[in-house]
Amino acid sequence: MTSVTEYDEPQVVIRARSEVGEGPVFDHRTGRLVWVDITRGGLFETDLASGDQRSVTLATMLGAAVPRQSAPGFAVAVSDGYGFVVDGELALVAPDFVSPELRSNDAKCDSRGRLWAGTNHMEFVPGQGALRVWDGGSASRVVHEGLTLPNGLGWNADDTEFYLVDSMTRRLMVAPFDADRGEIGELEVLLAFDEEDGLPDGLAVDQEGGIWIAMWGGAQVVRVDRRGQVIGRVPMPVTQPSSCAFGADDTLYITSAASGLDADKLIAQPDAGSVFAVATGSRGVPITAFAG
């Protein structure tokens, strides 16, 4: 029987009431934690040491915002496609989604600085989701179709495997990864979660091969090994953890959501929508900035 490590309950580091907090990533240029509120279009840059926070609200849903390597601003995945936010202004470069029923979801850069992003139907219609890659040009490239809600994604420390969550089907999947070509092999199910676990959402990968997954509705973050076994659990004081990212040390930062919680649940979960942190004893695989 697999031993499951129980971690401490995380502490609040950014008190907020975001509807759907998501996409945490550290900006190499400023050291700030960048995160979004998807449904409100909020983009936040938080100095965790001082508490100072910069924010901008876009007139669109914002799946993720990632720092750029050498240019100002952020590469973003929004309702209509992909573009840049500079000085608070959105420039849509790749308007890939002509249908208002589609939107961007979680996104992250690979080791070459390409943005990998999930797209989904607003009503989560099965098979209407896709995985795309954007390099800064006028269109993205479809990598995989037939998904429902492609969500958390990441790569192992050797840069040879790609991990992807399809939330509505409760699956964590894995595929071989070719970093030079920016391509994946066949996606295979690594772990299918039970309903009581919650919906797998955003994820982070550690140097030891552990995959940390925020379980929406499950009030937990789980650590999964390469065999598809749950080997760790972080209990959450909120029911809807949404994503996670490692800092420079072994600290895991976890976003959460208040969306859909009624008045009684919000009273019981006063920190729903906040950002949390917990020491894990593991260091994360570095996340590259956007190269375009």
Summary of the structure (lengths in Angstrom):
residues: 292
radius of gyration: 17.2
end to end distance: 46.3
largest distance: 52.6
contacts: 1045
relative contact order: 0.18
helix: 4%
strand: 51%
